[in-house]
Amino acid sequence: MSVVRGSLPGQPAMVLGDRQELDRYSAADLLRTYGVCEIGRFELPQEDDADRSLERQAPVLDAVIHAAKKNKAQIVLLGLRANAARPQFIQHCLRTFPRATLLPPDQSEHVANSAGACELQHAPLTSLERAIKRSLDVLFAATMLLLLSPLLLLVSIAIKLSSPGPVIFRQHRNGLNGHQFTIYKFRSMTVMENGATIRQAQLNDKRVTRLGSILRSSSIDELPQLVNVLRGDMSLVGPRPHALAHDRQYSKTIANYALRQRVKPGITGWAQVSGARGETARLETMERRVNLDIWYINNWSIWLDLKILLRTCVVVHRSPNAY
């Protein structure tokens, strides 16, 4: 593996593949043919038995994802010999990395245009779209914090006077690319769970304070997450982040669960305005939420975000499973 840094033209790319295929491409070839600037190169283990080969590739792919995130790669370019199973396996492993994955033709493929590359995976948002979404996030979050500052102060005082404990509840969550951050909420319970086992709030949950019940039903408890938006941990709209314990649980039982982390998590989302807010007592309920989140990622537009924000104001009091 090698990593280079600099200000060369072209989109920064991680290059991954078989030695025979990688030898075909120098950094200059990749820039000239595909318009990418190579910032890292990883070689896959030699193939022997098919099952063993796929198993041995997993640690390399983990290293690729780590290096791609660290070096802010925009593309992963694969140099692979023809093998139906391997591109699918690699695509499966890279699915949580929200950048384009390109597969150029190998040496055995006699095609008229050897520069043609198959796009196995595209980035959910372009650089321009990410910039537009971020601008909306900062403008809206800053404005709302300013306008709501009297309400936030009153709620803080009420929490402090009504029950012992801190005003702000903090918990670790997974964000974009699985990056951990600390989420902020107004404290609405008598407990501060942030460990390996976290129990979701249920109907008539005795852990919820009297004031907390009002804050949760009105979603006022979520308002401190406007600070998370300004910090860049979250967006106004996106898949809701879950506790780390729940991420570990559902990633083992729902195949596409990790795809939710291909964009920043949101204060509200398509799932929440589509009736999938609140407790997920059954696996089918979480599967529906995940499917709605993935639909949002695949169909994102600035107009969809605005639509979700408007619908949030309407449906926030109509969620029967939100306690």
Buried (B, 14 or more C-beta within 10 A) or exposed (E): EEBEEEEEEBBBBBBBBBEEBBEEBEBEEBBEBBEBBBBBBBBBBEBEEEEEBBEBBEEBBEBBBEBBBEBEBBBBBBBBBEBEEBBEBBBEBBBBBBBBBBBBBBEEEEEEEEEEBEEBBEBBBEEEBBEBBBEBBBEBBEEBBEEBEEEBEEBBEBBEEEBEBEBBBEBBBBBBBEEEBEBBBBBBBEEEBBEEEBEBBBEEBEEBBEBBBBBBBEBBBBBBBBBBBBEBBBBBBBBBBBBBBBBEBBBEEBEEBBBBBBBBBBBBBBBBBBBBBBBBEEEEBBBBBBBBBBEBBEEBEEEEBBBBBEBBEEBBEEBEBBB
